[in-house]
Amino acid sequence: MNFHDLFLKPYGSYSTFEIFLEAVATFFGIASVYFSIKKNIWVYPTGIISTALYVYILFNFGLLGDMMINFYYTVMSVYGWILWAKSSEDHIHVEVSWAKSKDWLVAGVLLVLSLFLVTGVYYYKPFIDNSFSMENVNLGLYHLDWANWLDILTTAIFLVGMWLMAKRKIENWIFWIIGDIICIPMMIYKGLGITSLQYLVFTIMAFIGFFEWKKNLKNS
């Protein structure tokens, strides 16, 4: 398949409004990652715009796990915004640190809980798709394709990454890198070409962010 088939052809069936929404969400998503690299509190207001839009977009495309994680991002961004504001002397930039044993324990619990929660949501997806009616509905995971299983996995990975970022832990970038790489083929498969390119950019920026935060901590 060529570039047109992978990234442009799916948009032939989309409305101008849907394409516009995805483009706007992508723009603010990239802006949010940029501000995160700079340890700038604007990571949160820009991120809130992007994730709120993606809640709507991903619901329409049946990626319930990613939809949930973007809803979580939106809520967690408010929490992170408050934490960063309290930890910043100039109300813009923050100091970072490595995660400790306690942080990893919480991260592990969040990862496992997320896997179970999102798998449970997909178990009830036929019920959700049937307008919340059990008529002629068979519950289960039989309907999941490989993209849905990856969606469950990336949801858990991103949830931990978001929590570590709110706590200003350098390791948050590792989770973003892993999740972003997985999302590239998943979004192409789902016909979200613009979003898949966004995750490619996110992957590169996450590597930059990891080394920038690590360098900043060493210098300080």
GIPE-V371901 format. One record per residue. N is the residue number from 1. NEAR is the number of other C-alpha atoms within 8 Angstrom. Layout:
n: (N N)
near: (NEAR NEAR)
This chain:
n: (1 2 3 4 5 6 7 8 9 10 11 12 13 14 15 16 17 18 19 20 21 22 23 24 25 26 27 28 29 30 31 32 33 34 35 36 37 38 39 40 41 42 43 44 45 46 47 48 49 50 51 52 53 54 55 56 57 58 59 60 61 62 63 64 65 66 67 68 69 70 71 72 73 74 75 76 77 78 79 80 81 82 83 84 85 86 87 88 89 90 91 92 93 94 95 96 97 98 99 100 101 102 103 104 105 106 107 108 109 110 111 112 113 114 115 116 117 118 119 120 121 122 123 124 125 126 127 128 129 130 131 132 133 134 135 136 137 138 139 140 141 142 143 144 145 146 147 148 149 150 151 152 153 154 155 156 157 158 159 160 161 162 163 164 165 166 167 168 169 170 171 172 173 174 175 176 177 178 179 180 181 182 183 184 185 186 187 188 189 190 191 192 193 194 195 196 197 198 199 200 201 202 203 204 205 206 207 208 209 210 211 212 213 214 215 216 217 218 219 220)
near: (4 5 7 7 9 12 13 10 8 12 10 6 5 8 7 6 6 9 10 8 10 13 9 9 13 12 9 12 12 11 11 14 12 10 12 12 14 8 11 11 14 10 14 12 9 12 14 11 10 14 14 11 11 12 13 9 12 12 10 7 7 6 11 12 13 13 14 10 11 12 11 9 12 12 8 11 13 9 9 12 11 8 10 13 10 8 9 11 8 5 10 11 12 12 9 9 8 7 11 6 6 7 9 9 8 8 11 8 8 11 12 9 8 11 12 8 8 12 9 8 10 12 10 10 9 10 13 9 7 10 6 7 8 8 5 4 9 7 9 8 7 4 5 9 6 6 10 10 9 11 14 13 9 12 15 13 13 12 14 13 14 11 11 15 12 14 8 11 12 14 11 14 13 10 12 13 12 9 11 12 11 10 13 12 9 12 12 12 8 8 10 11 12 10 10 14 9 10 12 11 9 12 12 8 11 14 10 9 12 13 8 9 11 9 8 8 10 6 5 4)
